[in-house]
Amino acid sequence: MSQENLEAKLKQQLKRDRVQLWNPPYTGTDEQPGSQHMQELAERYAPLLRLPAPPLAGALEAVRLQALRRGRGNATFRETQVATLELLLPRGCKEEPKTKQHLETKLDVLAQEVVDRIREQFGLGSVKLIVNGRTLNVDQRLDQQGVKNHSKLMVLKVSDGEEEMKKNQEEEKKKKSQEESIQRTHKAFNILSNRDGSEDPDTVPFLEIADQKGNPLKIPDSEKKALILAMGFHETGRSLMKKKQFDDALCHLLQADQQFSQCGSALLSSVDNFAVLQLDVVWCYQALEALGCLQDGRARLQRAEDAFHRCYGERRQRLLRIQGNSGREDVLFLRLHLLQSLLSYIEGDDSQARLQLDQVEVLYSQLVPDWAQMSQLMSLGFSETEARLGLRACQGDIQRAAELISTQREEREELRRRERSRRSSNRRRRRREEVLSSSLQQLGFSPSEASEAARLAQADLDRACGILLDSQGNNQQLEAVSPEKLQQLTYLGFQQDEAHAALRLAAGDVQAAAQLLLDHQGSLAADAATSSSSPSPSSEEPSTSSDSAEDRELVREVLEELPQHEEDYLDLTLEEESQLIATIRNYLGGGGSGSGSGGGRVGATGGGGAAQSQ
């Protein structure tokens, strides 16, 4: 039994019995323990917890000291505003791993001051501080970032350690630092989010959001950029997890979490990316032995479970309806229940931990790869990932798995063919619109008017001139969109900006504006904005093809991190899970079975690939 588990059980028992260890007879006026009463308490709890009295006595004393420290901390904070913070240090930093480390500080100081104190006190190089799953900004005060008395601060090492600092010059160190990595990732995916695919994707790669059929999804520009940045940080973090660089991985995952918060709830409820991210964050917590972040870890697992149910259906019915099986996604539930079991154990709830671990072991027995079967499939020319996912989807039936993999390959190739055709058609249309827009500007129309008319007229010169002349003839009406007409359209469910643009183009005719919005799936304003912001021949803004060499290198780096298979996030070998299962079962004392969209997801692929959503 771990120390955390034992102390959690004792705290629950003490709370039920209303025993206050910090008061007499368990604590004297000099804060020394009442030895006889503490011993009697240990002997009383020994049969309840099925443990000998001596280790219980030691754990009770640890709980008593914690209570005294917390009480002193509360009194100090009331009197002096000096808070006591608990530090969750990196592995290998403490001489006594079981001893909790604390730091006293006022909360109206910059986080940088606390960083400097921790580095000096524990001999660390560069570090980051995380509270409740958020990375602290060193240039802001602690109290402005949610830090309170008794908050737990997770201390993460940054990749440029002392040895590296001695070997390299200052500029070289910065390039290899964690912060530089995050900035480079952000910049690269920001570049990709601004590309629209109007150029050759073989030479100017870009990303776009599409459903599982390859059809682009209409997403507001602000959400699209946030989503691409979130996916970029998430995939980079997952790549670092595979390399066991969990400190760096966690920093990238938390950046992804911040970007996902800017996406609408409707989008996040239809894809599983957000839920998988929550799992990955908590997996990093356990890998870093930082599950002292219990509150944040528990909340993230609950968010993941809720998101999976919204995305897949309570009983995976949406997955079954679309895919015919849920075997591949079951690995996510295995990891979810495994982490829930670990947290339950640390919280002292052994019965719940066993129940969840039993679920995990049943899933494990169904999902652990059979290497003989995988070898047969791989001998047919399928990859290891394809073989593993195919067998899980088909419950180990080799023939069905081979057929499924072949079908999926054909579907992906057909999707790529349709995608190439659609992009080629779009590029031709955009070129025609640019030529027409240029001609209209030579006739005296403004760039924005010419661009918008060319798009609405689908590159037809006569129609474009008609749109522009009609707009000029009704200019006074166009500039005076009445609130009543705007309200009529918004009442029908259209967004205010879109309704306003439609009324202007329809010369104030509500019915015509509504039809215009219906013809453009309600996203007229976003389309017009996109069209007008695209570089035209007369624009001074450089095109994406003129990116600097540094930008092209950044994009190349991040695209190399993206997985080649769209279901890479489901391709868990279960080796790490197997080790954790054995560890928890050992803590619980055995007794288990033993083991050794629907909703969809948005993904991103490089080289002009489409992001997928079911």
N, C-alpha and C positions, 0 to 999 in steps of 0.2 A: 504494500500500500504506500502510495506517495505521501509526502508531507502535506501537500496541498489538499489531497483527498481527506486525510485524517483530520486536519484542522477544519475543513469545511463541515465535516460530520459533527465535530465537537461544537462548533458554533451553532449549528442547527439544534443540537440537543440542549445547549445552554440557553438558547433563546426560548425553546419550548418550556424549560423548567424555570425560566426567569431568574437564572443565576447570573449575577454581576461580579465577574472575577476581579474587577478593579476596586470593589468595595469590601469592607470587613464582612465575614471573617477571613476572606481569601487574600486580602491585601491589607497590611498594617498601615499605620500612619506614616511610617518611613518607607512605604512602597515595597517593603519586603513581603514575600509570600507567607501566608499562614500555612506552614508546612503540613500540619496535621489535617486541616480541613481540605487542602489540595489533594493529599494522599487519599482521604476518604472519598473525595469526588472521583478520583481516578479509579478506585476500587468499585465504586457504584456504577460507573460507565463501562467498565471492562466487559461484563457479560452482555451488555446491550450492543456493544460494538464488536464483540467476539475477538477481543485483543487482550494481551496481558496488561496488567496495571502499569508496569514501569514505562513502556513507551507512551502510554496514555498520559502519564504524569508529566513527561517531557513536553508532549504536545500541548497539554493544558497550560503549562508555564509559558510556552511560546505565545499562545493565544492571550494569556494574561498580560504579557509584556507588550503585545501589539495594542491591546485596549488601553494600557497606561500611556503608551506613546501617542496614540490617537487623542486621548484626553488632554495630554500636555500640549499637543499640537493645536487642539481647538482653543485651549486657554491662551496660548501664545498668540494665536491669530486674532482672537478677540482683543487682546491687550495691545499688541504691537503691529498687527497686520502682516506679520511674518508667517508665510505659509510653509507647511511641510509637504514635500513632494516625494513620492516613491519612485525610484529609478529602476527600470528594467534594462539592465546592462547587457551588452553583447556577450556571447559565450566566451569564456576564457579570460574575462576581465576581472573576475572576483576570486580572491583567495579562498573564500568560504562560499561556495555556490548557494547554500541554503540560507545564508544571511541576507536579509533584505537591506538594500541601500537607500538612504534618504538624503534629501537636500533641503535646506531651509533657505527661503528667499522671499522677498516681497513680490507681489504680483504686478506691480506697476513699473517693472523694469523690462528692458528689451530682452527678447529671447536669446540674443547674442551673448549677453552677460552670463546667462545660465550655461550656454554652450561652452564658453571659455572656462567656467569653473569646473564643469564636468571633465573637459579635456585635461585640465591641469591636475585635478584630484585623482583621476584614474589612468593617467598616462596614455590618453587616446589621441589619435590624429584628428582628421576631419570627421565630424559626426553630424547627424540630423536628429531632431527630436520629433516624436510623433505622439499626439494625444488624441484619444478617441478616433483613431484612424485618419487624422489630419496631420500633415507635416507643418510644423511651426515655421512661420516666417521670422527669420532672425532680426528683421528690421521693425517688427511690431512688438508691442508689450504683451506680456503673458496673459493678463486679464482680458485683453482685446481678442484673444484667440481661444477663449473658453477654458483656460487653465484656472483651477480652483484649489483651495486648500485640500490636501490629500489626493490630488490628481496623480495618476500614474503616467510617467514619462518613459516612453520606449526610446532607447538610445540606439541608433543605427550607425554603423561604421560607414564612412564614405571611402570609395575605392582607392584614393591616393594615400597610402599608408606612409609610415615614417621612412621605411627603406626607399620607397619610390621618391619621396621628397628629397632624400639625400642624393639620389642618382641623377635626377633630372633638373633642368632649369625651370623657372616659374611658369613660363608659357607652356612647356610640355606637360607639366603637372596638370594645368587647368584643362588641357584637351582630354586628359584621361580621367578627369574627376567625374563624379556622379552628376553634379549639376550641369556640367558641359554636355554630358550624354542626354540628359533630359531636354536641354535647350536645343540640341541638334535634332532630336526626335521631333520636338514640337515644330521646329522650323521646316523640316522636311515634309511632314504631313500637312502643314499649313500650305506649302507650295502645291502639294497634290490636291488639296481641297479646293484650290482656286482654278484648277484646270478643268476644262469642260469637254475634252475629247475632240475638239474641232481640228486638231492637228493629228499627224500620223502617230498612233499609239506605240508603234514599234520604235520610234525615235524620241517621242515625247510621252512617256508613260503617265497615266492618270488613274484616278479611282472614281467610281460612281456607285451609288446605292441602287440595287435592283432586287426584284423579288426572285423567287426560285425559278421562274420561267424566263428570266433574263430581261424583264421589262423594267425600265428605270422607274424608281419610286419618286413621287412628287413630295419633296421635303423642303420646308423653308430653308433659305440659304444659311441662316444663323444656326439652325439645328443640324444641317448637313455638315457644316464645318466642325461643329462640336462632336458630331458622331464619328467623323473620319479621324479627328484627333484622339477621341476616346479609343477607337479601334487600334489606332497606331500605337499608343502607349500600352494598351493591353497586350497586343501581340509582341511588342518589344519586351514587356515584362515576362510574358510566358517563355520567350526565348531565353531570357536570363534564368528563369526557374529551371529550365532543362539543363543549364550549365551549373546548377546548384549555387548561383550567385544570388541568394535570397535577399540580401540587404539591398542590392541595386534593383532587383526585381520588384520589391515592395514599393520603392520610391516611384517607379514607373506605373505600377498598378494604382497607387493612390492618385497619381496625376490623371489616369484614365477615369477613375471614380469621379474626380472633380469635373471632367468634361462631360461625363454621362449626366451629371446633375443639370446640365443646361439643355438636355433633350426633353421633349415632351413626354408625358406619362403614357400617351397613346402608343407612341413608337416603342417605348421600353417594355410595354406589356405584350407586344406582339413578337418580340425577338428574345432569345435567351442570353444574349451577350452580357447584359447587366447581371443576371443571376450567376453566370459562370465567373464573372469578375469578382463577385463577393466571395465565392468559394476559393478562388485563387489567393485573395488577400488573406483569408483565414489560414489557408494552407501554408503561406509564408510565415504567419504568426507561429504555427506549430513547428515549422522547420527551424525557426530562429529561437525556439523555446521561449516564446514571448506570449504565451497564453495567459499571462497575468492581465492581458488586455481582454479579460473575460467579457466585460460589458459590450465592448465594440464587436468582439468575435461573435457573441451570441446574437446581437442585433443583425449582423451581416448574414449569418446563416438563416435567420428568420426571413430577411429580405429575399435571400436566394430561394428559399422554399416557396414563399408566396409568389415570386416571379415565375418559377417553374410551373406552378399550378395554373397561373394565368395564361402562360404561354402554351403549355402542353395539354391543359385540362387536368381536373382533379385526379382522374384515373388514366391519364395519358390518352384520352379518347381522341384528341385532335391529332396527336402523332399517329395513332392507329388508323385514323380515317385517311390521312394523307400518305403515310409511308407503309402502312400495313404491319408495322412492328415498332417496338420502342427499345429494342435490344442495345442499340448503339448509345442512346441517351441514358440507359440505366447506369452507366459508369458514373455519371454526374450524381445520381442519387446515392450510389455507393459511397462516393467521397463525401457527400452531404451528411449522410447518416453516420459515417465514420467520425467526422469532425464533431457532430452533435454528441456522439458517444464519449469522445474524449473530453469535451467540455462538461458533460454531465458528471463524468468521473471526477474531474478536478473540483466541481462544485459539491462533491460528496454524495451525489445521488447515484449510488451503485446500481439500484434496480433499474433505473431508466437507462443507465449506461449499458447494462447487460441486454436490455430489450433492443436498444438501437444497434448494439454490436451483433446480436443474433440476426437482425435484418441484413446487416452488412455481410455477414458470412454466407448467408443464403445467396445474396447477389454475387458475391465473390465466386462461389462454386459454379455459378452459371456463366460468369463472364471471363474467368481466368483463361487465357489462350491455351489451346491444345497444340503443342508444337508439331506434333505429327500431322494434324489436319492442316495447320498453316503451311507446313513444308510441301504438302500435296498441292495446295493452291498456288504457292509461289513457284512450284515447278511448272505450272501452266503459264507463267509469265506475269502473274499478278504481284504487286508490291506487298511488303510486309504489312503496311497500313491497310491496304485494300483487303488482304486476307483476314486480318484481325477484325476489322469492322464488318466484313461480310459474314463471318462466322457468328459474330454476336447478333447480327440482325436476323440470321436464319437459325438460331439456336443450335449451332454446330452441324447443320446439314450441309455437307460439302457440295453436293450437286446444286442445291438451291443457292448457295453462296456464290458459286462460280457463275450461275446464270444472272444473279443480281448484280455482281460486279461488272459483268459484260454489258448488261443493260444500262447501268449507270455510266459506263464509259461512253456508250453510244449517245446517251442523253447529254453528257457534258460536251461531246464533240458537236452535236447538233446545236446546242446552246451557243458554243463558240462561233459556229458558222453564222447563225442568225445575228449574233452580236456584231460580228465583223461587217455583215451586210448592212445592219442598221446604222452603224457608225459611219460607214462609207456614204450611205444615203444622207445622213445628217451633215457630213462634211461638204458634200456637193450642194446641199440646200443652203448651208451657211455661206458658202462661197458665192452662190447666186444672189443671196440677200446682201452680201457686202458690196457686190458689183452694183446692184440696184440702189443701195443706200448711197454709194458714192455718186451715182448719176443724179439722184434726187438732190443731194447737197449742192451739186453744180448748178441746179435749177434755183437755188436760193433757200432751200429748206434747211433747218438746223440739223446737226448730226443725230440728236435724240429723236426728233420727229421722223427723219428719213429712215433711221434704223427700225423704229417701231412700225412704221407703215410698211416697210419691206417685209418684215416678219408676218404681220397680219395679212398681207396680200399674197403671202407664199411666193414671193419673188416675181409677181405679176405686175408689170409696169403700169398698165392701165388702172388696175384695181388700186395700186398704191397711190397713184395720182388722185384717184377719186376719193380715197380716204383722207388724203391731206387737204384737198380742196373743200370737202365737206366739213372737216375740222376747222379750217380757216373761216368758212362761211358762217359757222356757228360758234365762233370763238368766244363770244360773250356768254353764251349758254354753257360752253365747256368749262369756263372758269368759275361758274357759279353753280356748283352741285349742291342742291338744297339738302338740308338735314333730313327732311321728310323722305325724299327719294332714297337717301343713303340708308335710312332706318328700314325702309321696305325691303331692301336687298339683304341687309344684315339679319332681318327677321327670318328670311328664307334660309339662313345658315351660312351665308358667305362672309368672309373676313372683311373688315372695314376697309383696309387698304385696297383689297381686290375690287370691292364694290365701287370705291371711289374712282379707280382707274377705268373700270368698265363704263361708268356713267359718263366720264369725260370722253371716252372713245365713241360712245353711243349718243353723243350730243344731248344727254340728259334724258333719253328715252329709257324708262325703267325696264320695259319688256325686252327691248333690244339688248340692254346691258345684261339682264338675266340670261338671255340666250347666249350672249358672248361668253359669259362665265361658264355656262354649262358646256359650251363647245370646247372650252379650255380646262375642263375639270376643276373649275373654281380657283385656278392658280394663275390668273391673268397678270396680276401685279408682279408676282415673282418672276414670271416669264419675261414681262416687259423690262423689269429691272435687270434681269440677266442679259437680255438682248442689248439693252442700252449701255450696259457696263462692259460688254465685250469689246475688245480693241477693234476699231474700224481702220481702214487704210489711212484716214487723216488723223487718227489719234496719236498723241505723243507717248502713250503708255506702251512700254515694250511688250512684245508677245512672250508666251511661255517658252518659245523656242530660243529666246535670247537669254535664258537663264545663265547665270555665271557658272564657271567651272566648279566653284565650290558648291553651288546649289545642286548641280547635276550629280556631284559626288555624294551629297547628302541624300538625295532621292535614291540613288543606287544603293546606298548603305541600308536604308530602311526597307526598301523592297526586298533585299536579300534576307531580311529577318522575317518576312511574311511567309507563312507555311505554303507549301506547294499544293497541299490537299485541303479542300474546303472543310473537311471534317477532322482536321488535325487535332482540334481541341477535345475530340472524343476518343482519340487514339492513346489511351492510357494503358501502359503495359501492366499496371497494378503491382509492380515490384515494391514501390514505396508504400502503397496501401497495405500490402501483405505484411511488411515489417511493423507498421503501426497497429494493425489488427493484433499481431502476436504480442506487442508490447502492452496494449490495453487488456487483452485476455489474461496476460500474466499478472497484471496489477489486480484484476478482478478475481484471480485465483482459479482460472480455468472454468470448465463446466460448459463451454460452448461447443459449437459444431466443428470448430477448428478450420484453419485455412493455411498454414505455413507462415412547322409549328403550326400536325399541330403547329404549334408555334414553331418558330424557326430561329435563325440567328442571322445577324448581319455579319458578313465577313468581307475582307478586302484582299484582293490579289493584285499583284503588280503587272506592269506591262500593259496597262489599259484594261485590266480585268474588272469584272463587275462584282460588287459586293452582294452577297446572297441573303435572302430573307424568305422564310416560308410563311 
